[in-house]
Amino acid sequence: MIFIVVKFKVLDKYRNDWLLVTQEFTDATRSEPGNLWFEWHRSADDPAEFVLIEAFRDGQAGSDHVAADHFRKGLDAMRPALSETPRIIHTDLPGTDWSRMGELEISR
């Protein structure tokens, strides 16, 4: 799978509306057949920082995502709300889902 984490710094006036600004992009991406997950999180340390954790089945699914019309529209919607260029980690990983954390196994 392709595993991606992106950190977005959002201008103050968009902090409370960021998930609305990205809603159409989020919904469209989640409906892509090659998308495994697409999750927004807000930093506990910086309320202006949103973190996107996403994964795609393989390289073709990632290419299809970047080539999609909603990808370009999503970037256009995000751009005015950003205070700086987002930071990204993009890597290939084996598997297609999260693994269980053995060090904190819960058996109930």
N, C-alpha and C positions, 0 to 999 in steps of 0.2 A: 504494500500500500504506500501511497504518498501521504506523509504526515506533515502538517503545516501548523505553525503557531505564528500569529501576527499580533504585534502590539500597536495599538492606535492611540495617539494622544489627541484628545478632542478639545476644541475651544470651549471655554466656560459656557457660552450661551447655548451650546449643543449637548452638554452633559446629560441633561434629563431627557433629551429627545433622541439620543443616538440610536436606540433600538428601533425607533420609528423611522429614522433616516435610512436605516439599513434593512427594514422589514421586507420590502419587495425583493431585494437581493437575497436575503436569507431564505425566504420561502422558495424562490426559484432554484437556488442552489440545493436546498434540501430535497427538492423533487427530481434532481438529476439522477439518472439510473446508477451512475458510478460514484455518487457521494455516499460515504459511510457515516459521517457525522459532520455537523457544522454548528458549533456551540459558542455563544458569546458569554464572556465573564467580565466582571469589573474588578479591577485591582483593589485589594483591601488597603493598600498603602497610598494609592494615588487615585482620587476620584475622577481625574481627567483621563485615566488610562483604561481602555477596554482591550481585552485579550480574546482573540478568536482562535479556537482550536478546531481544526478541520482535517478530514482525511478523505482520500479518494481511492477507489479500488486499485487503480494502476495508472501508469503513465498516460495511457489513452484517455482515461476518465479525467485526469488532470488537464490534459490538452483540450478536451471537449469543454471543460469548465471555463478555461481562459478564453476560448474562442466563442463562447456563448454571448448572445446579445445582452442578456441580463448582467453579465460580468462587466461589460463596458458601462452600462447604465448605472450599475452599482458603484463603480469607481467615480463616475461623474457625480452621483448623489453624495458620496462621502467627502470628496475633495474639499468643498467649501467649509466643512465642519472640522477639518483637521488643523492642528497647530504645527505639525511637523510631519516629515515623511515617516510612514510606518516602518517598524523593524520586523524582520521575518526570519524564521527558521523553516527550511524546506528540506526534507530528506525522505529517502526510500527506506521502508522498514518491512521486515517479514510479517506476515499475518494480515488479518483483516478486522481485528477487534482488540479491545483492551485486555490485558492479562490481569489475573488476580495478584494482589500484593501478598506474597507468602509470609512476610514478616509481621503482617497484621491480620492474619487469618481469623475470621469470625465464624464460629460454629454454633449455631443455635438450633 
